């Protein structure tokens, strides 16, 4: 069985991870900070955006794969994955701002809702109710 949604989402997620690393690396190189954040506020925010992405994305990918393997996936699963990745891009741009940012808030809210929604679907599938 080829997990098209999972493979597509994982490929896109890897590209996004690369982009987040490049963004942090660009600031790191320009500021000549080779370890840590060098007390550079923008570098710290970009590092946190990348770390937050890495903290959440594996759970999304595992849940997407599990749902797809169950045979209960449909086009909706790809849409959820796409919205999640767009939210993570918004979060990254929102993290560039030192003050409150609606992009960061949107990214956070969509991330949490995606995790909770996919977890609920997975639990319902496991219970035979989906």
C-alpha positions in Angstrom: 0.0 0.0 0.0 1.4 3.4 -1.0 0.5 6.1 1.5 0.2 9.0 -0.9 -1.1 11.5 1.6 1.5 10.7 4.1 4.4 10.6 1.6 3.3 13.9 0.1 2.9 15.6 3.5 6.2 14.2 4.7 8.0 15.5 1.6 6.5 18.9 2.0 7.2 18.8 5.8 10.9 18.0 5.1 11.1 21.0 2.7 9.6 23.2 5.3 12.0 22.0 7.9 14.9 22.8 5.5 13.5 26.3 5.0 13.2 26.9 8.7 16.8 25.8 9.2 17.9 28.1 6.4 16.1 31.1 8.0 17.8 30.5 11.3 21.1 29.8 9.6 20.9 33.1 7.7 20.6 35.1 10.9 23.2 32.9 12.6 25.8 33.5 9.8 25.0 37.3 9.6 25.4 37.7 13.3 28.5 35.4 13.5 26.9 33.3 16.2 28.2 29.7 16.0 26.7 28.2 19.1 23.5 29.0 21.0 21.6 32.1 20.2 24.3 34.6 21.0 21.6 36.7 22.8 20.4 37.7 19.4 16.6 38.1 19.7 15.8 37.3 16.1 18.0 34.2 16.1 16.3 33.0 19.3 12.8 33.5 17.8 13.8 31.7 14.6 15.4 28.8 16.5 12.2 28.5 18.6 10.1 28.5 15.4 12.2 25.7 14.0 12.2 23.8 17.3 8.4 24.2 17.8 7.9 22.8 14.3 10.1 19.8 15.0 8.2 19.3 18.3 4.8 19.1 16.6 5.2 17.8 13.1 6.2 14.2 13.9 3.0 13.7 15.8 1.0 15.0 12.8 2.8 12.8 10.4 2.4 9.7 12.6 -1.3 10.4 13.0 -1.8 11.0 9.3 0.0 7.7 8.5 -2.0 5.8 11.0 -5.3 7.2 9.7 -4.3 6.5 6.1 -3.2 2.9 7.0 -6.6 2.3 8.6 -8.2 2.9 5.3 -10.4 5.6 6.7 -8.6 8.5 5.0 -10.1 10.5 2.2 -9.3 13.8 0.5 -10.0 15.6 3.8 -6.8 14.2 5.3 -4.7 15.9 2.6 -6.5 19.1 3.2 -5.8 18.9 6.9 -2.1 18.3 6.2 -2.0 21.2 3.8 -3.7 23.6 6.2 -1.3 22.4 8.9 1.8 23.2 6.8 0.4 26.6 5.8 -0.2 27.4 9.5 3.4 26.4 10.3 4.6 28.9 7.6 2.4 31.6 9.2 3.8 30.7 12.6 7.4 31.1 11.3 6.7 34.5 9.9 4.8 35.5 13.1 7.8 34.5 15.2 9.9 37.1 13.4 8.0 39.8 15.2 9.2 40.7 18.7 5.6 41.6 19.7 2.3 39.8 19.5 1.6 38.5 16.0 -1.7 37.2 14.5 0.3 35.0 12.2 1.9 33.3 15.2 -1.4 33.0 17.0 -3.0 31.5 13.9 -0.1 29.0 13.5 -0.4 27.9 17.1 -4.2 27.6 17.0 -4.2 25.6 13.8 -1.4 23.4 15.1 -3.3 22.5 18.3 -6.6 22.0 16.5 -4.9 19.7 14.0 -3.2 17.6 16.7 -6.4 17.3 18.7 -8.6 16.6 15.6 -6.3 14.0 14.2 -5.9 12.4 17.6 -9.7 12.3 18.0 -10.1 10.7 14.6 -7.4 8.1 15.4 -9.1 7.3 18.7 -12.5 6.9 17.0 -11.0 4.6 14.4 -9.4 2.5 17.1 -12.7 2.3 18.9 -14.5 1.3 15.7 -16.6 4.4 15.6 -15.3 6.1 12.5 
